[in-house]
Amino acid sequence: MRLATLRLATLRRTLARAVIALTLLTAPWLTHPARAQSTTAFPTRAIRVIVPFPAGGISDVLARALGVQLASRLGQPVIIDNRPGAGTTIAAEQVARAAPDGYTLLMQDIATHALNATLYRNLGYDTLRDFSAVALVAASPLVLVVNPEANVPSVASLITAARSAGDRMSYGSSGNGTLPHLVGEAFKSQASLATTHVPYKGQTAQHVLSGEVAWTFSVMPPAVAAAKGGKLRALAVTSTQRVGALPGVPTMAEAGVSGFEFMLPSGLLGPAAMPRAVIARIHAEVTMALGTPELQATLATIGAEPSPMSPEAFAGFIARETERLGRLARQSGTQLD
């Protein structure tokens, strides 16, 4: 009896060890950490959203307004961290190297993100492979503006005046390789102009007002404020439809320049290999937040329209913009390093 009892006890211990070993071998948190995390509650701590621009710009305003909504919905603080510099590449590289757990995100101007793949020869990251597309938040057009005292009440009259002036007329942008610069070059090419480009650091509305340059493609907030205040004349917007912030301003197509569409889209990116469940959670909350009166009011003040799309569609959009804007950058001969 003692021998039988001993053998039964030994068998039980052996079976117990086998069960434990099998459990450990098949446990998802050991075999696939990202999959395991996707099954746990998210978030359990603060989320940091890095903004690659100074405070006050479109991406910063969007990030802060969205952060308030997300903090309320997710039950955790959303910290906005401004990290400007090097054409947004400093912030982008920081996010690309972060843990892919959903707690570090990038509120990126997608046009800048797409352009950097061509403008910089030695990026420390790949603009497509090293990021997860989480949610496109909003998009706004650029605005073609001139000095109100200039005798150019329309895009057609500006083209006529520019052709007559040749390279004696100049236009301004917020810097070499920026979207306003490349949109200006596209306008020059399509309208067959010889206008000279003058890059500045920052917005150029004041330089148009002072007469240093004849025109510029401005981002919405300063353009809307200056146009409504009578300091600048808005000739056209670069969207396919008119915008609520400037309802009386035609699109470039309505003004006679067909197929001329350029938007400034802002969206959330994360590091590559983020769990799909985490991406889906953040995307769902962003989409819900975009329907709130508070966030819609913020978008209206900066002339932006909510632009929700699935993460997969957003990833495809970034790839297409990278190709389209990269082609424009190569045609302009612009290189930043």
LINGIHU-V913256 format. One record per residue. N is the residue number from 1. PHI is phi in whole degrees, -180 to 180 (none if undefined). D_LAST is the distance of its C-alpha to the last C-alpha in whole Angstrom. Layout:
N/PHI/D_LAST  N/PHI/D_LAST
This chain:
1/none/84  2/-62/82  3/-66/81  4/-64/80  5/-63/79  6/-64/76  7/-64/75  8/-64/74  9/-65/72  10/-63/70  11/-62/70  12/-63/69  13/-65/66  14/-64/65  15/-64/64  16/-63/63  17/-63/60  18/-64/59  19/-64/59  20/-63/56  21/-63/54  22/-64/54  23/-62/53  24/-65/50  25/-67/49  26/-101/49  27/-63/47  28/-64/44  29/-73/43  30/-98/43  31/-83/42  32/-154/39  33/-54/38  34/-64/36  35/-68/39  36/-63/41  37/-64/39  38/-66/39  39/-94/43  40/-93/43  41/-68/43  42/-132/40  43/-95/39  44/-116/40  45/-155/38  46/-65/36  47/-106/33  48/-107/29  49/-109/27  50/-88/24  51/-112/22  52/-84/19  53/-134/20  54/-65/22  55/-62/26  56/105/27  57/-79/25  58/-59/26  59/-62/25  60/-67/26  61/-61/29  62/-63/30  63/-61/29  64/-70/32  65/-67/34  66/-68/34  67/-59/34  68/-61/37  69/-66/38  70/-67/37  71/-60/38  72/-66/42  73/-78/42  74/-91/40  75/75/42  76/-138/40  77/-63/37  78/-118/34  79/-97/32  80/-95/29  81/-123/26  82/-80/23  83/-132/20  84/-75/18  85/129/14  86/54/10  87/61/11  88/78/14  89/-74/12  90/-64/14  91/-66/17  92/-63/17  93/-65/16  94/-63/19  95/-71/21  96/-58/20  97/-94/22  98/-76/25  99/-64/28  100/-82/29  101/-112/32  102/91/31  103/-95/31  104/-130/27  105/-126/26  106/-124/23  107/-90/24  108/-107/21  109/-73/20  110/-65/20  111/-63/18  112/-65/15  113/-59/16  114/-69/16  115/-67/13  116/-61/10  117/-61/12  118/-100/10  119/-74/7  120/-113/5  121/-75/6  122/-124/8  123/-67/9  124/-86/13  125/-159/15  126/-103/16  127/-65/16  128/-103/20  129/-72/21  130/-94/21  131/-136/22  132/-104/26  133/-77/26  134/-104/29  135/-161/30  136/-77/28  137/-97/30  138/-157/30  139/-144/28  140/-137/28  141/-83/28  142/-91/26  143/-126/29  144/-80/29  145/-125/30  146/-135/32  147/-69/34  148/-63/37  149/-85/39  150/-75/37  151/-86/39  152/-138/37  153/-79/39  154/-148/37  155/-65/34  156/-61/36  157/-70/37  158/-66/34  159/-62/33  160/-63/36  161/-65/35  162/-68/31  163/-65/33  164/-70/35  165/-82/33  166/64/30  167/-79/27  168/-75/29  169/-90/28  170/-129/25  171/-127/24  172/-111/22  173/-145/19  174/-85/18  175/135/14  176/-59/12  177/84/11  178/-78/14  179/-61/17  180/-57/19  181/-64/17  182/-72/17  183/-67/21  184/-62/21  185/-66/20  186/-65/22  187/-66/25  188/-57/24  189/-66/24  190/-69/27  191/-96/29  192/57/29  193/-109/28  194/-112/26  195/-56/25  196/-87/22  197/-87/19  198/-124/19  199/-83/17  200/-125/18  201/-98/17  202/101/20  203/-69/22  204/-112/24  205/-56/27  206/-67/28  207/-75/27  208/-71/29  209/-62/32  210/-80/32  211/89/31  212/-64/28  213/-131/27  214/-82/29  215/-156/27  216/-157/25  217/-98/24  218/-101/25  219/-71/25  220/-63/29  221/-54/30  222/-68/29  223/-66/30  224/-64/33  225/-62/34  226/-70/34  227/-68/36  228/-69/39  229/-87/39  230/78/39  231/-82/36  232/-134/34  233/-107/35  234/-87/34  235/-94/34  236/-168/33  237/-112/31  238/-93/29  239/-95/31  240/-80/33  241/-129/36  242/-65/37  243/-110/36  244/-63/39  245/-71/37  246/-136/37  247/-63/40  248/-88/41  249/-96/37  250/-73/37  251/-77/34  252/-61/32  253/-64/35  254/-63/38  255/-84/36  256/107/36  257/-109/33  258/-77/33  259/65/31  260/-107/28  261/-125/28  262/-141/25  263/-119/25  264/-111/23  265/-90/24  266/-121/24  267/-155/26  268/-95/26  269/-119/24  270/-131/25  271/-64/24  272/-61/25  273/69/29  274/-65/30  275/-57/34  276/-61/35  277/-66/38  278/-70/36  279/-58/33  280/-63/36  281/-66/38  282/-64/35  283/-61/34  284/-62/38  285/-70/38  286/-63/35  287/-61/37  288/-65/40  289/-63/39  290/-66/37  291/-91/41  292/-80/42  293/-58/43  294/-64/41  295/-73/38  296/-64/39  297/-66/39  298/-63/36  299/-60/34  300/-64/36  301/-68/36  302/-108/32  303/68/33  304/-108/31  305/-114/33  306/-61/34  307/-136/32  308/-70/34  309/-154/33  310/-64/34  311/-56/31  312/-66/31  313/-66/31  314/-64/28  315/-62/26  316/-65/27  317/-63/26  318/-63/22  319/-63/22  320/-68/23  321/-67/21  322/-61/18  323/-71/19  324/-66/20  325/-72/17  326/-63/15  327/-62/17  328/-65/17  329/-65/13  330/-66/13  331/-64/16  332/-79/15  333/76/12  334/-80/10  335/-143/6  336/-103/4  337/-155/0
